[in-house]
Amino acid sequence: MDYEFLDNILVTIEYFNHRICTPSWSIGDSIISFVDITYVINGQADYTINGAKYTVTAGDLLCIPSGSQRSAVSCPENLMECYSINGMVRDINGINFTLPLPLITNIGVHKDIIAIYNELSSVWRLRDPGYHLKARALYMMILQRYFQLIVYQKDTSIIDKRIKKVLHYMSNHYNEPITVQQMASLIHLSDMYFGNLFKQETGMSFRKFLTMIRMNRAEDMLNSGEYKINEIADACGFSDVFYFSKIFKENRGYAPSAALRSRKNKGIN
């Protein structure tokens, strides 16, 4: 399924809380007018959502849609710690949007997600000028991680550190004639071991991944309308403009010249 629409959602935060429950903690029974995203990192609590009872524990993520009936009570013998964000999620047309996330799912406790929540906590407490803007940006980063884990099922945070180093290098030197041998040497591996590890961690061969980066950059340059095709080819590491055009068409399904003509016909400068 194509989840490209997730790149166009907008969020608001009406309430944020790093919640450390007390024995008497509870949420009164009510129908909520917002989306409740709660990430449990310790302990447990009992929730009742639309008449069904759930016990949530460390690693559980709750995504309770707007319009749901919700209540919760503490478990005094094992007090819950969680991060809770209440707000709206909309599409780019301002229409309320239902996130493609289960009501409750266990994603485990992730240190990197907790780190973003802790930064959000600091922003929310300090309330510097423009803090709402930064808070929403951090919320989007959190949602992106949830989408990675649950929707896309591709957790890039666990990629081998050596391959992360190579990816960083590739993203900055894609226009150079970099090779498997160079990258293997960069992280002190044999060529064969590096090639196997790279494909294992990314799902692509080194050459295919490098081509993907170059095509992404070429597409951006074409869309800008600021460059000639031979300039784009050179900037993306292709010395032969005809070979570049061939590879671009194989990967995008249309020729670079067609993209430029389309832009011109639409009157985009």
Secondary structure per residue as TSV (DSSP state, phi and psi in degrees):
chain	resnum	aa	ss	phi	psi
A	1	M	-	360.0	141.6
A	2	D	-	-86.6	118.8
A	3	Y	-	-107.9	26.7
A	4	E	G	-59.9	-27.2
A	5	F	G	-61.1	-21.6
A	6	L	G	-67.7	-19.7
A	7	D	G	-73.9	-8.0
A	8	N	G	-115.5	17.1
A	9	I	-	-83.8	154.7
A	10	L	E	-123.5	144.8
A	11	V	E	-128.2	154.8
A	12	T	-	-128.9	155.0
A	13	I	-	-120.1	115.8
A	14	E	S	-95.4	-26.6
A	15	Y	E	-154.8	135.7
A	16	F	E	-136.3	140.0
A	17	N	E	-151.2	128.3
A	18	H	E	-88.2	98.7
A	19	R	E	-92.7	123.3
A	20	I	E	-117.5	105.9
A	21	C	-	-69.1	151.6
A	22	T	-	-104.2	166.5
A	23	P	T	-58.2	-27.9
A	24	S	T	-97.1	5.0
A	25	W	-	-62.3	142.6
A	26	S	E	-160.4	160.5
A	27	I	E	-117.2	124.0
A	28	G	E	-65.4	150.6
A	29	D	E	-68.4	122.9
A	30	S	E	-162.2	164.2
A	31	I	E	-93.0	121.7
A	32	I	-	-85.8	145.2
A	33	S	S	-106.8	25.2
A	34	F	S	-148.5	172.2
A	35	V	E	-92.6	129.0
A	36	D	E	-104.5	112.8
A	37	I	E	-108.4	112.2
A	38	T	E	-125.3	127.8
A	39	Y	E	-115.6	116.0
A	40	V	E	-89.7	126.0
A	41	I	E	-115.6	-6.9
A	42	N	E	-160.1	150.6
A	43	G	S	67.9	-154.7
A	44	Q	E	-156.3	166.2
A	45	A	E	-155.9	161.7
A	46	D	E	-107.8	122.5
A	47	Y	E	-111.3	146.0
A	48	T	E	-120.1	118.8
A	49	I	E	-127.1	117.6
A	50	N	T	51.2	41.3
A	51	G	T	87.4	-9.6
A	52	A	E	-101.7	140.0
A	53	K	E	-98.5	138.5
A	54	Y	E	-136.8	139.5
A	55	T	E	-104.8	118.9
A	56	V	E	-101.0	144.7
A	57	T	E	-133.1	177.6
A	58	A	T	-53.9	132.4
A	59	G	T	95.7	-8.4
A	60	D	E	-81.4	139.9
A	61	L	E	-115.5	125.4
A	62	L	E	-103.2	133.4
A	63	C	E	-128.2	94.0
A	64	I	E	-99.6	114.3
A	65	P	-	-67.2	155.2
A	66	S	T	-58.7	140.7
A	67	G	T	93.9	-4.7
A	68	S	-	-80.7	151.0
A	69	Q	E	-92.5	126.5
A	70	R	E	-139.4	140.3
A	71	S	E	-150.8	163.6
A	72	A	E	-157.4	152.7
A	73	V	E	-137.9	155.6
A	74	S	E	-75.2	156.5
A	75	C	-	-107.7	97.1
A	76	P	T	-55.8	-28.3
A	77	E	T	-81.1	-10.7
A	78	N	S	-154.7	77.3
A	79	L	-	-65.2	136.5
A	80	M	-	-81.2	142.0
A	81	E	E	-121.1	131.9
A	82	C	E	-155.0	169.9
A	83	Y	E	-115.3	132.1
A	84	S	E	-129.0	128.9
A	85	I	E	-121.3	125.2
A	86	N	E	-113.3	129.3
A	87	G	E	179.8	-169.9
A	88	M	-	-107.6	148.5
A	89	V	E	-121.7	125.1
A	90	R	E	-132.7	162.8
A	91	D	-	-86.5	-179.8
A	92	I	T	-69.3	-11.0
A	93	N	T	-93.9	4.5
A	94	G	S	82.8	12.1
A	95	I	-	-91.7	134.5
A	96	N	B	-54.3	139.7
A	97	F	-	-126.0	134.6
A	98	T	-	-94.0	118.2
A	99	L	-	-66.9	139.9
A	100	P	S	-81.4	53.0
A	101	L	-	-120.3	144.3
A	102	P	-	-62.4	159.2
A	103	L	S	-57.6	-46.2
A	104	I	E	-142.1	130.8
A	105	T	E	-146.2	146.5
A	106	N	E	-94.7	116.2
A	107	I	-	-107.9	-3.4
A	108	G	-	84.2	172.5
A	109	V	-	-97.3	116.2
A	110	H	-	-111.3	120.2
A	111	K	H	-61.4	-36.7
A	112	D	H	-67.9	-35.4
A	113	I	H	-69.4	-41.3
A	114	I	H	-61.3	-37.4
A	115	A	H	-62.4	-39.3
A	116	I	H	-67.9	-42.1
A	117	Y	H	-60.1	-40.2
A	118	N	H	-66.0	-35.8
A	119	E	H	-66.6	-40.1
A	120	L	H	-61.9	-39.6
A	121	S	H	-58.7	-44.3
A	122	S	H	-64.1	-45.8
A	123	V	H	-60.8	-42.4
A	124	W	H	-67.5	-34.9
A	125	R	H	-77.6	-42.5
A	126	L	H	-71.4	-36.2
A	127	R	-	50.8	50.1
A	128	D	-	-67.8	163.3
A	129	P	T	-53.7	130.2
A	130	G	T	80.7	14.9
A	131	Y	H	-64.2	-30.6
A	132	H	H	-61.3	-39.5
A	133	L	H	-62.7	-45.8
A	134	K	H	-67.6	-38.1
A	135	A	H	-62.4	-42.3
A	136	R	H	-65.2	-37.4
A	137	A	H	-62.5	-42.1
A	138	L	H	-67.2	-38.2
A	139	Y	H	-61.4	-40.4
A	140	M	H	-64.1	-38.0
A	141	M	H	-63.0	-39.4
A	142	I	H	-64.9	-46.1
A	143	L	H	-61.6	-38.6
A	144	Q	H	-59.4	-39.4
A	145	R	H	-67.2	-38.7
A	146	Y	H	-65.2	-39.0
A	147	F	I	-63.9	-41.0
A	148	Q	I	-57.1	-47.2
A	149	L	I	-73.7	-39.6
A	150	I	I	-102.7	-47.0
A	151	V	I	-83.8	-56.7
A	152	Y	I	-80.8	-22.7
A	153	Q	-	53.2	44.7
A	154	K	-	-140.2	99.2
A	155	D	-	-91.1	95.5
A	156	T	G	-70.5	-12.5
A	157	S	G	-70.7	-17.1
A	158	I	G	-104.0	10.2
A	159	I	S	-62.0	139.3
A	160	D	-	-48.8	133.9
A	161	K	H	-59.3	-32.6
A	162	R	H	-67.0	-40.3
A	163	I	H	-70.5	-35.1
A	164	K	H	-59.4	-39.0
A	165	K	H	-63.5	-41.2
A	166	V	H	-65.9	-43.5
A	167	L	H	-61.3	-39.6
A	168	H	H	-63.2	-42.5
A	169	Y	H	-64.0	-45.0
A	170	M	H	-61.1	-38.8
A	171	S	H	-67.6	-20.7
A	172	N	H	-104.4	-13.6
A	173	H	H	-128.9	22.8
A	174	Y	T	-59.4	-23.2
A	175	N	T	-85.1	-0.7
A	176	E	S	-100.3	159.2
A	177	P	-	-78.8	62.1
A	178	I	-	-76.1	147.7
A	179	T	-	-127.2	166.3
A	180	V	H	-58.0	-41.6
A	181	Q	H	-61.4	-42.5
A	182	Q	H	-64.0	-43.9
A	183	M	H	-70.8	-36.8
A	184	A	H	-63.2	-41.2
A	185	S	H	-65.6	-36.3
A	186	L	H	-58.1	-37.3
A	187	I	T	-112.0	17.1
A	188	H	T	60.6	48.1
A	189	L	-	-125.9	160.7
A	190	S	-	-72.2	157.3
A	191	D	H	-57.5	-45.3
A	192	M	H	-66.8	-44.6
A	193	Y	H	-64.3	-41.6
A	194	F	H	-61.4	-46.8
A	195	G	H	-58.9	-42.9
A	196	N	H	-67.3	-42.9
A	197	L	H	-65.8	-41.3
A	198	F	H	-60.6	-46.2
A	199	K	H	-67.6	-36.9
A	200	Q	H	-61.7	-40.5
A	201	E	H	-83.7	-30.0
A	202	T	H	-109.9	-17.7
A	203	G	S	83.3	2.9
A	204	M	S	-135.3	158.4
A	205	S	-	-71.6	160.7
A	206	F	H	-58.1	-46.0
A	207	R	H	-63.0	-41.6
A	208	K	H	-67.1	-38.1
A	209	F	H	-67.0	-42.3
A	210	L	H	-61.7	-41.2
A	211	T	H	-62.8	-39.6
A	212	M	H	-59.9	-44.7
A	213	I	H	-61.5	-44.9
A	214	R	H	-64.3	-39.7
A	215	M	H	-68.8	-36.7
A	216	N	H	-61.4	-43.6
A	217	R	H	-67.3	-41.5
A	218	A	H	-61.5	-41.1
A	219	E	H	-62.3	-42.3
A	220	D	H	-61.0	-43.4
A	221	M	H	-67.9	-38.2
A	222	L	H	-63.2	-43.9
A	223	N	H	-65.8	-25.3
A	224	S	H	-71.8	-26.7
A	225	G	T	70.1	16.0
A	226	E	-	-101.8	-4.1
A	227	Y	S	-132.1	153.5
A	228	K	-	-83.4	159.8
A	229	I	H	-61.9	-39.9
A	230	N	H	-66.5	-31.1
A	231	E	H	-69.8	-38.7
A	232	I	H	-66.6	-44.3
A	233	A	H	-57.6	-47.6
A	234	D	H	-64.0	-41.2
A	235	A	H	-68.2	-22.0
A	236	C	T	-103.3	12.0
A	237	G	T	91.4	18.9
A	238	F	-	-113.3	120.1
A	239	S	S	-83.0	-19.2
A	240	D	-	-111.0	112.5
A	241	V	H	-65.9	-30.6
A	242	F	H	-71.1	-38.4
A	243	Y	H	-66.4	-40.3
A	244	F	H	-58.5	-46.9
A	245	S	H	-61.6	-39.1
A	246	K	H	-63.7	-48.0
A	247	I	H	-66.0	-39.6
A	248	F	H	-62.4	-44.7
A	249	K	H	-65.5	-38.3
A	250	E	H	-61.9	-35.5
A	251	N	H	-89.1	-30.9
A	252	R	H	-109.1	-15.0
A	253	G	S	86.5	1.6
A	254	Y	S	-149.6	157.1
A	255	A	-	-80.5	151.5
A	256	P	H	-55.9	-37.4
A	257	S	H	-63.7	-33.6
A	258	A	H	-66.8	-37.1
A	259	A	H	-65.1	-40.7
A	260	L	H	-68.1	-40.1
A	261	R	H	-64.3	-41.4
A	262	S	H	-61.2	-42.9
A	263	R	H	-62.8	-41.8
A	264	K	H	-66.9	-40.2
A	265	N	H	-65.5	-28.3
A	266	K	T	-82.2	-4.9
A	267	G	T	74.8	25.8
A	268	I	-	-90.6	127.0
A	269	N	-	-103.3	360.0
